[in-house]
């Protein structure tokens, strides 16, 4: 009895796409909240940057989205690695 190898293309593409999305959202979190967290906490509501952007504490929400995409990317990587091992590569 011969079994067909499990395809790894779709999970690999999904893994790369989720990793790219996670990278984007981690970057957004860093730019919109983490770099100026002291100013946001000191003002208790928002912080005006030198370039005129108004930053609020809600910028921390970017980390939640980034964490979800990071977790999904790690799960997809696990699927790819298991399928590679099952295919004997």
DSSP file (Angstrom, degrees, kcal/mol; ACC not computed):
  #  RESIDUE AA STRUCTURE BP1 BP2  ACC     N-H-->O    O-->H-N    N-H-->O    O-->H-N    TCO  KAPPA ALPHA  PHI   PSI    X-CA   Y-CA   Z-CA
    1    1 A X              0   0    0      0, 0.0     2,-0.4     0, 0.0     0, 0.0   0.000 360.0 360.0 360.0 123.8    0.0    0.0    0.0
    2    2 A X        -     0   0    0      0, 0.0     2,-0.4     0, 0.0     0, 0.0  -0.880 360.0-155.1-107.3 134.0    1.5    3.3   -1.1
    3    3 A X        -     0   0    0     -2,-0.4     2,-0.2     3,-0.0     3,-0.1  -0.849  20.3-117.1-107.5 146.3    0.4    6.6    0.4
    4    4 A X        -     0   0    0     -2,-0.4     2,-0.1     1,-0.1     3,-0.0  -0.543  38.1-103.9 -75.8 143.4    0.7    9.9   -1.3
    5    5 A X        -     0   0    0     -2,-0.2     2,-0.3     1,-0.1    -1,-0.1  -0.396  36.8-109.2 -66.7 145.6    3.0   12.4    0.3
    6    6 A X        -     0   0    0     77,-0.3     2,-0.1     1,-0.1    -1,-0.1  -0.589  35.3-116.5 -74.9 132.2    1.3   15.2    2.3
    7    7 A X        -     0   0    0     -2,-0.3     4,-0.2     1,-0.1    -1,-0.1  -0.453  29.2-177.6 -70.9 140.2    1.6   18.5    0.5
    8    8 A X     >  +     0   0    0     -2,-0.1     4,-1.9     2,-0.1     5,-0.2   0.398  61.0  90.4-113.3  -0.7    3.5   21.2    2.4
    9    9 A X  H  > S+     0   0    0      2,-0.2     4,-2.4     1,-0.2     5,-0.2   0.950  87.2  45.0 -64.5 -51.4    3.1   24.0    0.0
   10   10 A X  H  > S+     0   0    0      1,-0.2     4,-2.5     2,-0.2     5,-0.2   0.933 115.8  45.3 -63.7 -47.9   -0.1   25.6    1.3
   11   11 A X  H  > S+     0   0    0     -4,-0.2     4,-2.3     1,-0.2    -1,-0.2   0.862 112.9  52.9 -64.3 -31.4    0.9   25.4    5.0
   12   12 A X  H  X S+     0   0    0     -4,-1.9     4,-2.2     2,-0.2    -2,-0.2   0.915 110.6  46.0 -68.1 -41.8    4.3   26.8    4.1
   13   13 A X  H  X S+     0   0    0     -4,-2.4     4,-2.5     2,-0.2    -2,-0.2   0.912 113.4  49.6 -66.1 -41.7    2.8   29.8    2.3
   14   14 A X  H  X S+     0   0    0     -4,-2.5     4,-2.6    -5,-0.2     5,-0.2   0.885 109.5  52.7 -63.3 -38.5    0.4   30.4    5.2
   15   15 A X  H  X S+     0   0    0     -4,-2.3     4,-2.2     2,-0.2    -2,-0.2   0.927 111.5  45.0 -62.2 -46.2    3.3   30.2    7.6
   16   16 A X  H  X S+     0   0    0     -4,-2.2     4,-2.3     2,-0.2    -2,-0.2   0.903 113.6  50.2 -65.7 -41.7    5.2   32.9    5.6
   17   17 A X  H  X S+     0   0    0     -4,-2.5     4,-2.3     2,-0.2    -2,-0.2   0.912 112.5  46.4 -64.6 -42.4    2.1   35.1    5.3
   18   18 A X  H  X S+     0   0    0     -4,-2.6     4,-2.7     2,-0.2    -1,-0.2   0.882 111.5  51.8 -67.8 -37.3    1.4   34.9    9.0
   19   19 A X  H  X S+     0   0    0     -4,-2.2     4,-2.4    -5,-0.2    -2,-0.2   0.893 110.5  48.7 -65.4 -38.6    5.0   35.6    9.9
   20   20 A X  H  X S+     0   0    0     -4,-2.3     4,-2.2     2,-0.2    -2,-0.2   0.919 112.5  47.6 -66.1 -43.2    4.9   38.7    7.6
   21   21 A X  H  X S+     0   0    0     -4,-2.3     4,-2.5     2,-0.2    -2,-0.2   0.907 111.8  50.7 -64.0 -41.1    1.7   39.9    9.1
   22   22 A X  H  X S+     0   0    0     -4,-2.7     4,-2.6     1,-0.2     5,-0.2   0.916 109.2  51.2 -62.3 -42.6    3.1   39.3   12.6
   23   23 A X  H  X S+     0   0    0     -4,-2.4     4,-2.1     1,-0.2    -1,-0.2   0.909 110.4  49.3 -60.2 -42.5    6.2   41.3   11.7
   24   24 A X  H  X S+     0   0    0     -4,-2.2     4,-2.5     2,-0.2    -2,-0.2   0.932 112.9  45.7 -62.3 -46.3    4.1   44.2   10.5
   25   25 A X  H  X S+     0   0    0     -4,-2.5     4,-2.4     2,-0.2    41,-0.2   0.845 111.4  52.0 -70.7 -32.8    1.9   44.3   13.6
   26   26 A X  H  X S+     0   0    0     -4,-2.6     4,-2.3     2,-0.2    -1,-0.2   0.902 111.1  48.9 -65.7 -39.2    5.0   44.0   15.9
   27   27 A X  H  X S+     0   0    0     -4,-2.1     4,-2.7    -5,-0.2    -2,-0.2   0.925 111.1  49.4 -63.2 -44.2    6.5   46.9   14.0
   28   28 A X  H  X S+     0   0    0     -4,-2.5     4,-3.0     1,-0.2     5,-0.3   0.906 110.8  50.4 -62.4 -41.4    3.2   48.9   14.3
   29   29 A X  H  X>S+     0   0    0     -4,-2.4     5,-2.0     1,-0.2     4,-2.0   0.923 111.8  48.0 -61.1 -44.0    3.2   48.2   18.1
   30   30 A X  H  <>S+     0   0    0     -4,-2.3     5,-2.0     3,-0.2     6,-0.2   0.926 118.0  40.1 -63.6 -44.5    6.7   49.3   18.4
   31   31 A X  H  <5S+     0   0    0     -4,-2.7    -2,-0.2     1,-0.2    -1,-0.2   0.890 122.0  39.1 -73.0 -40.1    6.1   52.5   16.5
   32   32 A X  H  <5S-     0   0    0     -4,-3.0    27,-0.2    -5,-0.2    -2,-0.2   0.682 136.6  -1.7 -89.3 -18.0    2.7   53.4   17.9
   33   33 A X  T ><5S+     0   0    0     -4,-2.0     3,-0.9    -5,-0.3    -3,-0.2   0.620 117.1  58.6-134.8 -56.9    3.1   52.5   21.5
   34   34 A X  G > <S+     0   0    0     -5,-2.0     3,-1.1     1,-0.3     4,-0.2   0.843 103.3  52.7 -61.0 -41.4    6.4   51.0   22.8
   35   35 A X  G 3 <S+     0   0    0     -5,-2.0    -1,-0.3     1,-0.3     3,-0.2   0.819 123.1  29.1 -65.1 -29.7    8.8   53.8   21.8
   36   36 A X  G <> S+     0   0    0     -3,-0.9     4,-2.0    -6,-0.2    -1,-0.3  -0.024  79.3 121.6-120.9  30.5    6.7   56.4   23.6
   37   37 A X  H <> S+     0   0    0     -3,-1.1     4,-2.5     1,-0.2     5,-0.2   0.833  73.6  56.8 -65.2 -32.4    5.1   54.4   26.4
   38   38 A X  H  > S+     0   0    0     -4,-0.2     4,-2.3     2,-0.2    -1,-0.2   0.920 108.5  46.2 -65.0 -42.8    6.6   56.6   29.1
   39   39 A X  H  > S+     0   0    0      2,-0.2     4,-1.9     1,-0.2    -2,-0.2   0.902 113.3  49.5 -64.8 -41.9    5.0   59.7   27.6
   40   40 A X  H  X S+     0   0    0     -4,-2.0     4,-0.9     1,-0.2     5,-0.4   0.915 113.7  45.5 -65.3 -43.6    1.6   58.0   27.2
   41   41 A X  H  < S+     0   0    0     -4,-2.5     3,-0.2     1,-0.2    -2,-0.2   0.876 111.6  52.7 -68.4 -37.4    1.6   56.7   30.8
   42   42 A X  H  < S+     0   0    0     -4,-2.3    -1,-0.2     1,-0.2    -2,-0.2   0.864 112.3  43.8 -67.6 -35.6    2.7   60.1   32.2
   43   43 A X  H  < S-     0   0    0     -4,-1.9     3,-0.2    -5,-0.2    -1,-0.2   0.621  97.8-142.2 -85.7 -11.8   -0.1   62.0   30.4
   44   44 A X  S  < S+     0   0    0     -4,-0.9    -3,-0.1    -3,-0.2    -4,-0.1   0.477  85.4  30.2  65.4   4.1   -2.7   59.3   31.4
   45   45 A X  S    S-     0   0    0     -5,-0.4    12,-0.9     1,-0.4     2,-0.3   0.349 118.4 -11.7-149.0 -59.9   -4.5   59.6   28.1
   46   46 A X  E     -A   56   0A   0     -3,-0.2     2,-0.4    10,-0.2    -1,-0.4  -0.950  46.3-141.8-149.9 167.3   -2.5   60.6   25.0
   47   47 A X  E     -A   55   0A   0      8,-2.6     8,-3.1    -2,-0.3     2,-0.6  -0.998  12.0-142.3-137.0 130.4    0.9   61.9   23.9
   48   48 A X  E     -A   54   0A   0     -2,-0.4     6,-0.2     6,-0.2     2,-0.1  -0.842  22.4-147.1 -94.0 122.8    1.6   64.3   21.0
   49   49 A X    >   -     0   0    0      4,-2.6     3,-2.0    -2,-0.6   -13,-0.0  -0.368  28.8-102.4 -82.8 165.7    4.8   63.4   19.2
   50   50 A X  T 3  S+     0   0    0      1,-0.3    -1,-0.1     2,-0.1    -2,-0.0   0.799 123.5  54.4 -58.9 -28.1    7.1   66.0   17.6
   51   51 A X  T 3  S-     0   0    0      2,-0.1    -1,-0.3     1,-0.0    -3,-0.0   0.407 123.8-103.5 -88.5   5.2    5.7   65.2   14.2
   52   52 A X  S <  S+     0   0    0     -3,-2.0     2,-0.2     1,-0.3    -2,-0.1   0.429  71.4 143.6  95.2  -0.8    2.1   65.9   15.4
   53   53 A X        -     0   0    0      1,-0.1    -4,-2.6    -5,-0.0     2,-0.7  -0.528  45.0-138.5 -74.6 138.7    0.8   62.3   15.8
   54   54 A X  E     -A   48   0A   0     -6,-0.2     2,-0.4    -2,-0.2    -6,-0.2  -0.878  21.9-166.2 -99.6 111.1   -1.5   61.8   18.7
   55   55 A X  E     -A   47   0A   0     -8,-3.1    -8,-2.6    -2,-0.7     2,-0.3  -0.806   5.0-172.2-101.9 137.9   -0.6   58.5   20.4
   56   56 A X  E >   -A   46   0A   0     -2,-0.4     3,-1.8   -10,-0.2   -10,-0.2  -0.776  40.6-102.7-122.3 168.5   -2.9   56.8   22.9
   57   57 A X  G >  S+     0   0    0    -12,-0.9     3,-1.8     1,-0.3     4,-0.2   0.674 109.6  80.4 -64.1 -17.7   -2.7   53.8   25.2
   58   58 A X  G >   +     0   0    0      1,-0.3     3,-1.8     2,-0.2     4,-0.3   0.620  69.4  84.2 -65.2 -11.4   -4.8   51.8   22.7
   59   59 A X  G X  S+     0   0    0     -3,-1.8     3,-1.2     1,-0.3     4,-0.3   0.720  74.4  72.3 -63.1 -19.4   -1.6   51.3   20.7
   60   60 A X  G X> S+     0   0    0     -3,-1.8     3,-1.3     1,-0.2     4,-0.6   0.707  79.2  75.6 -67.5 -18.7   -0.9   48.4   23.0
   61   61 A X  H X> S+     0   0    0     -3,-1.8     4,-1.5     1,-0.3     3,-0.9   0.789  79.4  71.7 -64.2 -26.5   -3.6   46.5   21.2
   62   62 A X  H <> S+     0   0    0     -3,-1.2     4,-2.4    -4,-0.3    -1,-0.3   0.843  90.8  59.7 -57.2 -31.8   -1.3   46.0   18.2
   63   63 A X  H <> S+     0   0    0     -3,-1.3     4,-2.4    -4,-0.3    -1,-0.3   0.830 100.5  54.4 -67.6 -30.6    0.6   43.6   20.4
   64   64 A X  H <X S+     0   0    0     -3,-0.9     4,-2.1    -4,-0.6    -1,-0.2   0.944 111.2  43.7 -66.8 -47.6   -2.4   41.4   20.8
   65   65 A X  H  X S+     0   0    0     -4,-1.5     4,-2.2     1,-0.2    -2,-0.2   0.913 114.4  50.7 -63.3 -42.6   -2.9   41.1   17.0
   66   66 A X  H  X S+     0   0    0     -4,-2.4     4,-2.3     1,-0.2    -1,-0.2   0.897 109.1  51.4 -63.0 -40.3    0.8   40.5   16.5
   67   67 A X  H  X S+     0   0    0     -4,-2.4     4,-2.5     2,-0.2    -1,-0.2   0.889 108.5  51.3 -64.0 -39.3    0.8   37.8   19.1
   68   68 A X  H  X S+     0   0    0     -4,-2.1     4,-2.3     2,-0.2    -2,-0.2   0.927 112.1  45.8 -63.9 -44.5   -2.1   36.0   17.4
   69   69 A X  H  X S+     0   0    0     -4,-2.2     4,-2.2     2,-0.2   -47,-0.2   0.861 111.8  52.6 -67.1 -34.3   -0.3   36.1   14.1
   70   70 A X  H  X S+     0   0    0     -4,-2.3     4,-2.2     2,-0.2    -2,-0.2   0.932 110.6  47.3 -65.1 -44.9    2.9   34.9   15.7
   71   71 A X  H  X S+     0   0    0     -4,-2.5     4,-2.2     1,-0.2    -2,-0.2   0.903 112.3  49.3 -62.2 -41.9    1.1   32.0   17.3
   72   72 A X  H  X S+     0   0    0     -4,-2.3     4,-2.4     1,-0.2    -1,-0.2   0.888 110.0  51.8 -64.8 -39.1   -0.6   31.1   14.1
   73   73 A X  H  X S+     0   0    0     -4,-2.2     4,-2.2     2,-0.2    -2,-0.2   0.898 109.3  49.6 -63.9 -40.7    2.7   31.2   12.2
   74   74 A X  H  X S+     0   0    0     -4,-2.2     4,-2.0     2,-0.2    -2,-0.2   0.895 110.4  50.6 -66.4 -39.5    4.3   28.9   14.8
   75   75 A X  H  X S+     0   0    0     -4,-2.2     4,-2.0     2,-0.2    -2,-0.2   0.921 110.8  48.8 -62.8 -43.8    1.4   26.4   14.4
   76   76 A X  H  X S+     0   0    0     -4,-2.4     4,-2.4     1,-0.2    -2,-0.2   0.886 108.7  53.7 -64.1 -38.2    1.7   26.4   10.6
   77   77 A X  H  X S+     0   0    0     -4,-2.2     4,-2.5     1,-0.2    -1,-0.2   0.895 106.8  52.5 -63.1 -38.8    5.5   25.9   11.0
   78   78 A X  H  X S+     0   0    0     -4,-2.0     4,-2.5     2,-0.2    -2,-0.2   0.902 108.6  50.0 -61.5 -41.2    4.7   22.9   13.1
   79   79 A X  H  X S+     0   0    0     -4,-2.0     4,-2.5     2,-0.2     5,-0.2   0.924 111.1  49.3 -62.8 -44.3    2.4   21.5   10.4
   80   80 A X  H  X S+     0   0    0     -4,-2.4     4,-2.3     1,-0.2    -2,-0.2   0.930 112.5  47.0 -61.4 -45.7    5.1   22.0    7.8
   81   81 A X  H  X S+     0   0    0     -4,-2.5     4,-2.2     2,-0.2    -1,-0.2   0.895 112.5  49.2 -66.3 -39.6    7.7   20.3    9.8
   82   82 A X  H  X S+     0   0    0     -4,-2.5     4,-2.4     2,-0.2    -1,-0.2   0.907 112.2  48.5 -65.0 -40.5    5.5   17.3   10.7
   83   83 A X  H  X S+     0   0    0     -4,-2.5     4,-2.0     2,-0.2   -77,-0.3   0.879 109.8  52.4 -68.6 -36.0    4.5   16.9    7.1
   84   84 A X  H  X>S+     0   0    0     -4,-2.3     5,-2.2    -5,-0.2     4,-0.5   0.927 111.6  46.3 -62.4 -43.2    8.1   17.0    6.0
   85   85 A X  H ><5S+     0   0    0     -4,-2.2     3,-0.8     1,-0.2    -2,-0.2   0.892 111.6  51.4 -66.5 -38.9    9.0   14.3    8.5
   86   86 A X  H 3<5S+     0   0    0     -4,-2.4    -1,-0.2     1,-0.2    -2,-0.2   0.832 108.6  52.0 -66.1 -32.4    6.0   12.2    7.4
   87   87 A X  H 3<5S-     0   0    0     -4,-2.0    -1,-0.2    -5,-0.2    -2,-0.2   0.563 113.8-119.4 -81.2  -7.7    7.1   12.5    3.8
   88   88 A X  T <<5       0   0    0     -3,-0.8    -3,-0.2    -4,-0.5    -2,-0.1   0.796 360.0 360.0  78.2  28.4   10.6   11.3    4.7
   89   89 A X      <       0   0    0     -5,-2.2    -4,-0.2     0, 0.0    -5,-0.1   0.426 360.0 360.0 -98.0 360.0   12.4   14.4    3.5
